[in-house]
């Protein structure tokens, strides 16, 4: 028991250092690109998101693995820190909504796997919890757009030369539906392949 507790403390200490080092890297990036528009907002959002993940991990003693911190860092960097790409590459958002649910599935399954239930139910819960997160994410985008007009829903392209700063390429409702469909597809592929791999490993 004492050994496990010491290992847990050492693990959280390593995770803290990971967050601190990554935060320093982001702050240095802010200094180098200090003239970039909204860089402070994007960088601070990334840092807060990572710290929030660590706090949840520590507070509930989930003991996420290093790979989960890698996944959440990738999500934070490509969704928040590099969010300007949404306005330059129309398919950037779609790739995110297909791949990131797979990373979220891995994180969710790690938590669900601690429940003493059959594997098929663990995978089923992982599937529906991930879809629930995707739905809440879209609701959050709608709320932020409604209050702050951040243009999170819909696909916009930045027009540097034109009078209009942004051009709507894909309607908001269509964009939301495409995002949910791609997210469901990515989640389904992950759960199917993971279930196949687990059952195959058990049969060997």
Secondary structure as GFF3:
##gff-version 3
##sequence-region A 1 204
A	DSSP	alpha_helix	2	32	.	.	.	ID=ss1
A	DSSP	alpha_helix	39	59	.	.	.	ID=ss2
A	DSSP	alpha_helix	66	76	.	.	.	ID=ss3
A	DSSP	pi_helix	77	81	.	.	.	ID=ss4
A	DSSP	three_ten_helix	83	87	.	.	.	ID=ss5
A	DSSP	alpha_helix	92	112	.	.	.	ID=ss6
A	DSSP	alpha_helix	119	148	.	.	.	ID=ss7
A	DSSP	beta_strand	155	158	.	.	.	ID=ss8
A	DSSP	beta_strand	166	170	.	.	.	ID=ss9
A	DSSP	alpha_helix	172	203	.	.	.	ID=ss10
###
